Amino acid sequence: MAESKSHKKAKGNAAKKEVPIKGGRRLDAIRGHCAIEVERSGSKAGLNKALSRLRTQTNKSKILRVPLKNMEKAAEIAAHKGINVTITNLSKTKRKHI
């Protein structure tokens, strides 16, 4: 399925996009020392998959971008999994560090 304009915009102006990672998976973007994953679905399974993709990046700060209405759910799941991640909304105006 093709990416929507908002998904592309949320990835930002990253140096590397759709970066291959272990297990035949792809990380949305890497910009310098930041790994960025955008999850627009808001489902628990989708958020878990996005967090597992971010977990592979051990020496980078991790950013998970979700719609504003899903920020609380994403924060709960990240805290439960024990992942240090910054969760932002798609427009990057609100931020939570877990």
PDB file as gemmi writes it, atoms N, CA and C in Angstrom:
CRYST1    1.000    1.000    1.000  90.00  90.00  90.00 P 1                      
ATOM      1  N   MET A   1       0.837  -1.171   0.000  1.00  0.00           N  
ATOM      2  CA  MET A   1       0.000   0.000   0.000  1.00  0.00           C  
ATOM      3  C   MET A   1       0.888   1.242   0.000  1.00  0.00           C  
ATOM      4  N   ALA A   2       0.521   2.223  -0.796  1.00  0.00           N  
ATOM      5  CA  ALA A   2       1.307   3.448  -0.904  1.00  0.00           C  
ATOM      6  C   ALA A   2       1.190   4.283   0.365  1.00  0.00           C  
ATOM      7  N   GLU A   3       2.245   5.029   0.652  1.00  0.00           N  
ATOM      8  CA  GLU A   3       2.247   5.894   1.828  1.00  0.00           C  
ATOM      9  C   GLU A   3       1.401   7.131   1.569  1.00  0.00           C  
ATOM     10  N   SER A   4       0.707   7.583   2.599  1.00  0.00           N  
ATOM     11  CA  SER A   4      -0.069   8.809   2.471  1.00  0.00           C  
ATOM     12  C   SER A   4       0.855  10.018   2.602  1.00  0.00           C  
ATOM     13  N   LYS A   5       0.352  11.180   2.208  1.00  0.00           N  
ATOM     14  CA  LYS A   5       1.147  12.406   2.308  1.00  0.00           C  
ATOM     15  C   LYS A   5       1.502  12.710   3.753  1.00  0.00           C  
ATOM     16  N   SER A   6       0.547  12.463   4.667  1.00  0.00           N  
ATOM     17  CA  SER A   6       0.818  12.769   6.077  1.00  0.00           C  
ATOM     18  C   SER A   6       1.881  11.838   6.655  1.00  0.00           C  
ATOM     19  N   HIS A   7       1.924  10.588   6.187  1.00  0.00           N  
ATOM     20  CA  HIS A   7       2.952   9.653   6.647  1.00  0.00           C  
ATOM     21  C   HIS A   7       4.328  10.131   6.175  1.00  0.00           C  
ATOM     22  N   LYS A   8       4.425  10.527   4.917  1.00  0.00           N  
ATOM     23  CA  LYS A   8       5.695  11.025   4.382  1.00  0.00           C  
ATOM     24  C   LYS A   8       6.135  12.290   5.108  1.00  0.00           C  
ATOM     25  N   LYS A   9       5.179  13.175   5.391  1.00  0.00           N  
ATOM     26  CA  LYS A   9       5.501  14.422   6.079  1.00  0.00           C  
ATOM     27  C   LYS A   9       5.965  14.151   7.509  1.00  0.00           C  
ATOM     28  N   ALA A  10       5.363  13.161   8.168  1.00  0.00           N  
ATOM     29  CA  ALA A  10       5.728  12.837   9.550  1.00  0.00           C  
ATOM     30  C   ALA A  10       7.139  12.266   9.637  1.00  0.00           C  
ATOM     31  N   LYS A  11       7.589  11.590   8.590  1.00  0.00           N  
ATOM     32  CA  LYS A  11       8.956  11.067   8.581  1.00  0.00           C  
ATOM     33  C   LYS A  11       9.964  12.195   8.532  1.00  0.00           C  
ATOM     34  N   GLY A  12       9.566  13.311   7.955  1.00  0.00           N  
ATOM     35  CA  GLY A  12      10.435  14.476   7.926  1.00  0.00           C  
ATOM     36  C   GLY A  12      11.465  14.403   6.814  1.00  0.00           C  
ATOM     37  N   ASN A  13      12.440  15.278   6.928  1.00  0.00           N  
ATOM     38  CA  ASN A  13      13.480  15.395   5.917  1.00  0.00           C  
ATOM     39  C   ASN A  13      14.685  14.560   6.349  1.00  0.00           C  
ATOM     40  N   ALA A  14      14.488  13.268   6.475  1.00  0.00           N  
ATOM     41  CA  ALA A  14      15.519  12.378   7.006  1.00  0.00           C  
ATOM     42  C   ALA A  14      16.568  12.050   5.948  1.00  0.00           C  
ATOM     43  N   ALA A  15      17.754  11.710   6.432  1.00  0.00           N  
ATOM     44  CA  ALA A  15      18.847  11.344   5.538  1.00  0.00           C  
ATOM     45  C   ALA A  15      18.587   9.989   4.884  1.00  0.00           C  
ATOM     46  N   LYS A  16      18.057   9.044   5.659  1.00  0.00           N  
ATOM     47  CA  LYS A  16      17.785   7.707   5.142  1.00  0.00           C  
ATOM     48  C   LYS A  16      16.330   7.364   5.429  1.00  0.00           C  
ATOM     49  N   LYS A  17      15.624   6.878   4.409  1.00  0.00           N  
ATOM     50  CA  LYS A  17      14.229   6.489   4.582  1.00  0.00           C  
ATOM     51  C   LYS A  17      14.073   5.024   4.224  1.00  0.00           C  
ATOM     52  N   GLU A  18      13.133   4.355   4.880  1.00  0.00           N  
ATOM     53  CA  GLU A  18      12.876   2.927   4.669  1.00  0.00           C  
ATOM     54  C   GLU A  18      14.168   2.124   4.801  1.00  0.00           C  
ATOM     55  N   VAL A  19      14.778   2.210   5.967  1.00  0.00           N  
ATOM     56  CA  VAL A  19      16.057   1.567   6.238  1.00  0.00           C  
ATOM     57  C   VAL A  19      15.830   0.093   6.564  1.00  0.00           C  
ATOM     58  N   PRO A  20      16.487  -0.837   5.855  1.00  0.00           N  
ATOM     59  CA  PRO A  20      16.323  -2.258   6.163  1.00  0.00           C  
ATOM     60  C   PRO A  20      16.916  -2.597   7.531  1.00  0.00           C  
ATOM     61  N   ILE A  21      16.184  -3.398   8.304  1.00  0.00           N  
ATOM     62  CA  ILE A  21      16.674  -3.892   9.588  1.00  0.00           C  
ATOM     63  C   ILE A  21      16.511  -5.402   9.612  1.00  0.00           C  
ATOM     64  N   LYS A  22      16.992  -6.011  10.686  1.00  0.00           N  
ATOM     65  CA  LYS A  22      16.984  -7.467  10.807  1.00  0.00           C  
ATOM     66  C   LYS A  22      15.559  -8.022  10.715  1.00  0.00           C  
ATOM     67  N   GLY A  23      15.440  -9.192  10.142  1.00  0.00           N  
ATOM     68  CA  GLY A  23      14.149  -9.867  10.073  1.00  0.00           C  
ATOM     69  C   GLY A  23      13.317  -9.462   8.870  1.00  0.00           C  
ATOM     70  N   GLY A  24      13.952  -8.865   7.858  1.00  0.00           N  
ATOM     71  CA  GLY A  24      13.215  -8.469   6.661  1.00  0.00           C  
ATOM     72  C   GLY A  24      12.284  -7.292   6.889  1.00  0.00           C  
ATOM     73  N   ARG A  25      12.525  -6.541   7.959  1.00  0.00           N  
ATOM     74  CA  ARG A  25      11.666  -5.402   8.284  1.00  0.00           C  
ATOM     75  C   ARG A  25      12.329  -4.109   7.841  1.00  0.00           C  
ATOM     76  N   ARG A  26      11.569  -3.026   7.891  1.00  0.00           N  
ATOM     77  CA  ARG A  26      12.098  -1.717   7.511  1.00  0.00           C  
ATOM     78  C   ARG A  26      11.705  -0.677   8.543  1.00  0.00           C  
ATOM     79  N   LEU A  27      12.671   0.146   8.895  1.00  0.00           N  
ATOM     80  CA  LEU A  27      12.447   1.271   9.791  1.00  0.00           C  
ATOM     81  C   LEU A  27      12.106   2.474   8.924  1.00  0.00           C  
ATOM     82  N   ASP A  28      11.145   3.295   9.354  1.00  0.00           N  
ATOM     83  CA  ASP A  28      10.692   4.409   8.516  1.00  0.00           C  
ATOM     84  C   ASP A  28      11.808   5.371   8.147  1.00  0.00           C  
ATOM     85  N   ALA A  29      12.588   5.842   9.128  1.00  0.00           N  
ATOM     86  CA  ALA A  29      13.608   6.840   8.801  1.00  0.00           C  
ATOM     87  C   ALA A  29      14.694   6.882   9.860  1.00  0.00           C  
ATOM     88  N   ILE A  30      15.890   7.279   9.431  1.00  0.00           N  
ATOM     89  CA  ILE A  30      16.994   7.561  10.348  1.00  0.00           C  
ATOM     90  C   ILE A  30      17.548   8.923   9.966  1.00  0.00           C  
ATOM     91  N   ARG A  31      17.602   9.807  10.949  1.00  0.00           N  
ATOM     92  CA  ARG A  31      18.157  11.147  10.739  1.00  0.00           C  
ATOM     93  C   ARG A  31      19.241  11.358  11.775  1.00  0.00           C  
ATOM     94  N   GLY A  32      20.500  11.314  11.358  1.00  0.00           N  
ATOM     95  CA  GLY A  32      21.601  11.509  12.296  1.00  0.00           C  
ATOM     96  C   GLY A  32      21.583  10.458  13.388  1.00  0.00           C  
ATOM     97  N   HIS A  33      21.360  10.880  14.628  1.00  0.00           N  
ATOM     98  CA  HIS A  33      21.347   9.949  15.760  1.00  0.00           C  
ATOM     99  C   HIS A  33      19.929   9.579  16.179  1.00  0.00           C  
ATOM    100  N   CYS A  34      18.924   9.865  15.350  1.00  0.00           N  
ATOM    101  CA  CYS A  34      17.524   9.577  15.687  1.00  0.00           C  
ATOM    102  C   CYS A  34      16.943   8.523  14.752  1.00  0.00           C  
ATOM    103  N   ALA A  35      16.261   7.552  15.334  1.00  0.00           N  
ATOM    104  CA  ALA A  35      15.499   6.575  14.563  1.00  0.00           C  
ATOM    105  C   ALA A  35      14.029   6.949  14.694  1.00  0.00           C  
ATOM    106  N   ILE A  36      13.325   7.067  13.568  1.00  0.00           N  
ATOM    107  CA  ILE A  36      11.945   7.548  13.559  1.00  0.00           C  
ATOM    108  C   ILE A  36      11.039   6.471  12.989  1.00  0.00           C  
ATOM    109  N   GLU A  37       9.944   6.213  13.685  1.00  0.00           N  
ATOM    110  CA  GLU A  37       8.937   5.268  13.224  1.00  0.00           C  
ATOM    111  C   GLU A  37       7.581   5.961  13.315  1.00  0.00           C  
ATOM    112  N   VAL A  38       6.803   5.900  12.240  1.00  0.00           N  
ATOM    113  CA  VAL A  38       5.480   6.516  12.193  1.00  0.00           C  
ATOM    114  C   VAL A  38       4.447   5.402  12.193  1.00  0.00           C  
ATOM    115  N   GLU A  39       3.508   5.441  13.139  1.00  0.00           N  
ATOM    116  CA  GLU A  39       2.440   4.436  13.211  1.00  0.00           C  
ATOM    117  C   GLU A  39       1.107   5.169  13.259  1.00  0.00           C  
ATOM    118  N   ARG A  40       0.380   5.129  12.164  1.00  0.00           N  
ATOM    119  CA  ARG A  40      -0.854   5.897  12.062  1.00  0.00           C  
ATOM    120  C   ARG A  40      -2.095   5.094  12.416  1.00  0.00           C  
ATOM    121  N   SER A  41      -2.002   3.780  12.503  1.00  0.00           N  
ATOM    122  CA  SER A  41      -3.205   2.966  12.714  1.00  0.00           C  
ATOM    123  C   SER A  41      -3.766   3.109  14.121  1.00  0.00           C  
ATOM    124  N   GLY A  42      -2.899   3.184  15.121  1.00  0.00           N  
ATOM    125  CA  GLY A  42      -3.372   3.302  16.496  1.00  0.00           C  
ATOM    126  C   GLY A  42      -3.768   1.981  17.130  1.00  0.00           C  
ATOM    127  N   SER A  43      -3.662   0.881  16.393  1.00  0.00           N  
ATOM    128  CA  SER A  43      -4.009  -0.415  16.966  1.00  0.00           C  
ATOM    129  C   SER A  43      -2.885  -0.893  17.879  1.00  0.00           C  
ATOM    130  N   LYS A  44      -3.245  -1.713  18.841  1.00  0.00           N  
ATOM    131  CA  LYS A  44      -2.256  -2.222  19.792  1.00  0.00           C  
ATOM    132  C   LYS A  44      -1.188  -3.048  19.071  1.00  0.00           C  
ATOM    133  N   ALA A  45      -1.615  -3.875  18.119  1.00  0.00           N  
ATOM    134  CA  ALA A  45      -0.667  -4.705  17.369  1.00  0.00           C  
ATOM    135  C   ALA A  45       0.275  -3.837  16.539  1.00  0.00           C  
ATOM    136  N   GLY A  46      -0.257  -2.807  15.904  1.00  0.00           N  
ATOM    137  CA  GLY A  46       0.572  -1.916  15.098  1.00  0.00           C  
ATOM    138  C   GLY A  46       1.585  -1.166  15.937  1.00  0.00           C  
ATOM    139  N   LEU A  47       1.164  -0.698  17.118  1.00  0.00           N  
ATOM    140  CA  LEU A  47       2.078   0.011  18.008  1.00  0.00           C  
ATOM    141  C   LEU A  47       3.165  -0.922  18.525  1.00  0.00           C  
ATOM    142  N   ASN A  48       2.801  -2.168  18.847  1.00  0.00           N  
ATOM    143  CA  ASN A  48       3.795  -3.147  19.300  1.00  0.00           C  
ATOM    144  C   ASN A  48       4.837  -3.415  18.214  1.00  0.00           C  
ATOM    145  N   LYS A  49       4.388  -3.551  16.969  1.00  0.00           N  
ATOM    146  CA  LYS A  49       5.318  -3.794  15.864  1.00  0.00           C  
ATOM    147  C   LYS A  49       6.251  -2.603  15.662  1.00  0.00           C  
ATOM    148  N   ALA A  50       5.695  -1.396  15.734  1.00  0.00           N  
ATOM    149  CA  ALA A  50       6.514  -0.191  15.555  1.00  0.00           C  
ATOM    150  C   ALA A  50       7.563  -0.088  16.657  1.00  0.00           C  
ATOM    151  N   LEU A  51       7.174  -0.385  17.897  1.00  0.00           N  
ATOM    152  CA  LEU A  51       8.125  -0.328  19.009  1.00  0.00           C  
ATOM    153  C   LEU A  51       9.199  -1.400  18.877  1.00  0.00           C  
ATOM    154  N   SER A  52       8.836  -2.573  18.358  1.00  0.00           N  
ATOM    155  CA  SER A  52       9.849  -3.620  18.182  1.00  0.00           C  
ATOM    156  C   SER A  52      10.837  -3.231  17.083  1.00  0.00           C  
ATOM    157  N   ARG A  53      10.362  -2.508  16.053  1.00  0.00           N  
ATOM    158  CA  ARG A  53      11.291  -2.029  15.025  1.00  0.00           C  
ATOM    159  C   ARG A  53      12.237  -0.981  15.604  1.00  0.00           C  
ATOM    160  N   LEU A  54      11.734  -0.112  16.475  1.00  0.00           N  
ATOM    161  CA  LEU A  54      12.590   0.898  17.105  1.00  0.00           C  
ATOM    162  C   LEU A  54      13.586   0.265  18.066  1.00  0.00           C  
ATOM    163  N   ARG A  55      13.192  -0.807  18.722  1.00  0.00           N  
ATOM    164  CA  ARG A  55      14.052  -1.463  19.712  1.00  0.00           C  
ATOM    165  C   ARG A  55      15.355  -1.964  19.085  1.00  0.00           C  
ATOM    166  N   THR A  56      15.362  -2.235  17.783  1.00  0.00           N  
ATOM    167  CA  THR A  56      16.573  -2.742  17.129  1.00  0.00           C  
ATOM    168  C   THR A  56      17.671  -1.687  17.054  1.00  0.00           C  
ATOM    169  N   GLN A  57      17.324  -0.423  17.197  1.00  0.00           N  
ATOM    170  CA  GLN A  57      18.294   0.671  17.089  1.00  0.00           C  
ATOM    171  C   GLN A  57      18.855   0.985  18.468  1.00  0.00           C  
ATOM    172  N   THR A  58      19.970   0.342  18.811  1.00  0.00           N  
ATOM    173  CA  THR A  58      20.482   0.428  20.177  1.00  0.00           C  
ATOM    174  C   THR A  58      21.229   1.718  20.463  1.00  0.00           C  
ATOM    175  N   ASN A  59      21.896   2.309  19.496  1.00  0.00           N  
ATOM    176  CA  ASN A  59      22.712   3.489  19.769  1.00  0.00           C  
ATOM    177  C   ASN A  59      22.069   4.776  19.261  1.00  0.00           C  
ATOM    178  N   LYS A  60      20.779   4.769  19.041  1.00  0.00           N  
ATOM    179  CA  LYS A  60      20.084   5.945  18.532  1.00  0.00           C  
ATOM    180  C   LYS A  60      18.952   6.329  19.484  1.00  0.00           C  
ATOM    181  N   SER A  61      18.618   7.617  19.498  1.00  0.00           N  
ATOM    182  CA  SER A  61      17.426   8.011  20.237  1.00  0.00           C  
ATOM    183  C   SER A  61      16.221   7.633  19.376  1.00  0.00           C  
ATOM    184  N   LYS A  62      15.175   7.176  20.014  1.00  0.00           N  
ATOM    185  CA  LYS A  62      14.038   6.613  19.297  1.00  0.00           C  
ATOM    186  C   LYS A  62      12.848   7.562  19.368  1.00  0.00           C  
ATOM    187  N   ILE A  63      12.211   7.801  18.227  1.00  0.00           N  
ATOM    188  CA  ILE A  63      11.042   8.668  18.151  1.00  0.00           C  
ATOM    189  C   ILE A  63       9.913   7.881  17.504  1.00  0.00           C  
ATOM    190  N   LEU A  64       8.779   7.815  18.196  1.00  0.00           N  
ATOM    191  CA  LEU A  64       7.579   7.179  17.659  1.00  0.00           C  
ATOM    192  C   LEU A  64       6.559   8.278  17.417  1.00  0.00           C  
ATOM    193  N   ARG A  65       6.095   8.413  16.179  1.00  0.00           N  
ATOM    194  CA  ARG A  65       5.104   9.435  15.845  1.00  0.00           C  
ATOM    195  C   ARG A  65       3.759   8.766  15.634  1.00  0.00           C  
ATOM    196  N   VAL A  66       2.766   9.218  16.394  1.00  0.00           N  
ATOM    197  CA  VAL A  66       1.412   8.670  16.328  1.00  0.00           C  
ATOM    198  C   VAL A  66       0.417   9.831  16.287  1.00  0.00           C  
ATOM    199  N   PRO A  67      -0.825   9.593  15.862  1.00  0.00           N  
ATOM    200  CA  PRO A  67      -1.842  10.638  15.958  1.00  0.00           C  
ATOM    201  C   PRO A  67      -2.063  11.032  17.419  1.00  0.00           C  
ATOM    202  N   LEU A  68      -2.486  12.266  17.642  1.00  0.00           N  
ATOM    203  CA  LEU A  68      -2.644  12.803  18.990  1.00  0.00           C  
ATOM    204  C   LEU A  68      -3.555  11.939  19.854  1.00  0.00           C  
ATOM    205  N   LYS A  69      -4.625  11.408  19.272  1.00  0.00           N  
ATOM    206  CA  LYS A  69      -5.570  10.611  20.058  1.00  0.00           C  
ATOM    207  C   LYS A  69      -4.970   9.285  20.532  1.00  0.00           C  
ATOM    208  N   ASN A  70      -3.864   8.852  19.936  1.00  0.00           N  
ATOM    209  CA  ASN A  70      -3.246   7.573  20.306  1.00  0.00           C  
ATOM    210  C   ASN A  70      -1.990   7.721  21.153  1.00  0.00           C  
ATOM    211  N   MET A  71      -1.647   8.937  21.553  1.00  0.00           N  
ATOM    212  CA  MET A  71      -0.407   9.145  22.308  1.00  0.00           C  
ATOM    213  C   MET A  71      -0.432   8.443  23.662  1.00  0.00           C  
ATOM    214  N   GLU A  72      -1.551   8.497  24.368  1.00  0.00           N  
ATOM    215  CA  GLU A  72      -1.646   7.844  25.679  1.00  0.00           C  
ATOM    216  C   GLU A  72      -1.483   6.333  25.552  1.00  0.00           C  
ATOM    217  N   LYS A  73      -2.150   5.750  24.565  1.00  0.00           N  
ATOM    218  CA  LYS A  73      -2.060   4.303  24.356  1.00  0.00           C  
ATOM    219  C   LYS A  73      -0.628   3.893  24.030  1.00  0.00           C  
ATOM    220  N   ALA A  74       0.030   4.671  23.172  1.00  0.00           N  
ATOM    221  CA  ALA A  74       1.418   4.378  22.801  1.00  0.00           C  
ATOM    222  C   ALA A  74       2.339   4.498  24.011  1.00  0.00           C  
ATOM    223  N   ALA A  75       2.092   5.492  24.869  1.00  0.00           N  
ATOM    224  CA  ALA A  75       2.915   5.678  26.065  1.00  0.00           C  
ATOM    225  C   ALA A  75       2.762   4.496  27.020  1.00  0.00           C  
ATOM    226  N   GLU A  76       1.540   4.014  27.189  1.00  0.00           N  
ATOM    227  CA  GLU A  76       1.302   2.858  28.065  1.00  0.00           C  
ATOM    228  C   GLU A  76       2.025   1.619  27.545  1.00  0.00           C  
ATOM    229  N   ILE A  77       1.924   1.378  26.247  1.00  0.00           N  
ATOM    230  CA  ILE A  77       2.555   0.190  25.663  1.00  0.00           C  
ATOM    231  C   ILE A  77       4.074   0.282  25.767  1.00  0.00           C  
ATOM    232  N   ALA A  78       4.642   1.466  25.499  1.00  0.00           N  
ATOM    233  CA  ALA A  78       6.096   1.644  25.580  1.00  0.00           C  
ATOM    234  C   ALA A  78       6.585   1.455  27.008  1.00  0.00           C  
ATOM    235  N   ALA A  79       5.842   1.974  27.986  1.00  0.00           N  
ATOM    236  CA  ALA A  79       6.233   1.810  29.386  1.00  0.00           C  
ATOM    237  C   ALA A  79       6.148   0.344  29.791  1.00  0.00           C  
ATOM    238  N   HIS A  80       5.127  -0.350  29.321  1.00  0.00           N  
ATOM    239  CA  HIS A  80       4.964  -1.771  29.647  1.00  0.00           C  
ATOM    240  C   HIS A  80       6.102  -2.598  29.056  1.00  0.00           C  
ATOM    241  N   LYS A  81       6.545  -2.246  27.834  1.00  0.00           N  
ATOM    242  CA  LYS A  81       7.651  -2.969  27.193  1.00  0.00           C  
ATOM    243  C   LYS A  81       9.012  -2.537  27.720  1.00  0.00           C  
ATOM    244  N   GLY A  82       9.080  -1.402  28.421  1.00  0.00           N  
ATOM    245  CA  GLY A  82      10.343  -0.930  28.977  1.00  0.00           C  
ATOM    246  C   GLY A  82      11.280  -0.327  27.945  1.00  0.00           C  
ATOM    247  N   ILE A  83      10.732   0.355  26.954  1.00  0.00           N  
ATOM    248  CA  ILE A  83      11.540   0.965  25.903  1.00  0.00           C  
ATOM    249  C   ILE A  83      11.646   2.462  26.164  1.00  0.00           C  
ATOM    250  N   ASN A  84      12.871   3.005  26.109  1.00  0.00           N  
ATOM    251  CA  ASN A  84      13.071   4.451  26.208  1.00  0.00           C  
ATOM    252  C   ASN A  84      12.795   5.054  24.841  1.00  0.00           C  
ATOM    253  N   VAL A  85      11.700   5.794  24.748  1.00  0.00           N  
ATOM    254  CA  VAL A  85      11.284   6.342  23.467  1.00  0.00           C  
ATOM    255  C   VAL A  85      10.607   7.690  23.687  1.00  0.00           C  
ATOM    256  N   THR A  86      10.739   8.570  22.705  1.00  0.00           N  
ATOM    257  CA  THR A  86      10.003   9.827  22.706  1.00  0.00           C  
ATOM    258  C   THR A  86       8.808   9.653  21.789  1.00  0.00           C  
ATOM    259  N   ILE A  87       7.621   9.928  22.318  1.00  0.00           N  
ATOM    260  CA  ILE A  87       6.394   9.788  21.541  1.00  0.00           C  
ATOM    261  C   ILE A  87       5.887  11.183  21.206  1.00  0.00           C  
ATOM    262  N   THR A  88       5.704  11.455  19.916  1.00  0.00           N  
ATOM    263  CA  THR A  88       5.203  12.756  19.488  1.00  0.00           C  
ATOM    264  C   THR A  88       3.963  12.565  18.625  1.00  0.00           C  
ATOM    265  N   ASN A  89       3.183  13.649  18.500  1.00  0.00           N  
ATOM    266  CA  ASN A  89       2.075  13.586  17.558  1.00  0.00           C  
ATOM    267  C   ASN A  89       2.627  13.814  16.150  1.00  0.00           C  
ATOM    268  N   LEU A  90       1.790  13.625  15.147  1.00  0.00           N  
ATOM    269  CA  LEU A  90       2.271  13.672  13.766  1.00  0.00           C  
ATOM    270  C   LEU A  90       2.790  15.047  13.372  1.00  0.00           C  
ATOM    271  N   SER A  91       2.234  16.106  13.958  1.00  0.00           N  
ATOM    272  CA  SER A  91       2.688  17.453  13.601  1.00  0.00           C  
ATOM    273  C   SER A  91       3.843  17.932  14.475  1.00  0.00           C  
ATOM    274  N   LYS A  92       4.309  17.093  15.389  1.00  0.00           N  
ATOM    275  CA  LYS A  92       5.484  17.340  16.241  1.00  0.00           C  
ATOM    276  C   LYS A  92       5.296  18.500  17.216  1.00  0.00           C  
ATOM    277  N   THR A  93       4.050  18.791  17.604  1.00  0.00           N  
ATOM    278  CA  THR A  93       3.814  19.886  18.542  1.00  0.00           C  
ATOM    279  C   THR A  93       3.730  19.413  19.984  1.00  0.00           C  
ATOM    280  N   LYS A  94       3.402  18.149  20.207  1.00  0.00           N  
ATOM    281  CA  LYS A  94       3.324  17.603  21.557  1.00  0.00           C  
ATOM    282  C   LYS A  94       4.288  16.434  21.659  1.00  0.00           C  
ATOM    283  N   ARG A  95       4.882  16.266  22.868  1.00  0.00           N  
ATOM    284  CA  ARG A  95       5.916  15.246  23.028  1.00  0.00           C  
ATOM    285  C   ARG A  95       5.847  14.657  24.424  1.00  0.00           C  
ATOM    286  N   LYS A  96       6.115  13.344  24.518  1.00  0.00           N  
ATOM    287  CA  LYS A  96       6.222  12.637  25.798  1.00  0.00           C  
ATOM    288  C   LYS A  96       7.444  11.760  25.743  1.00  0.00           C  
ATOM    289  N   HIS A  97       8.222  11.796  26.804  1.00  0.00           N  
ATOM    290  CA  HIS A  97       9.386  10.913  26.871  1.00  0.00           C  
ATOM    291  C   HIS A  97       9.089   9.797  27.861  1.00  0.00           C  
ATOM    292  N   ILE A  98       9.255   8.559  27.422  1.00  0.00           N  
ATOM    293  CA  ILE A  98       8.992   7.385  28.262  1.00  0.00           C  
ATOM    294  C   ILE A  98      10.316   6.726  28.573  1.00  0.00           C  
TER     295      ILE A  98                                                      
END                                                                             
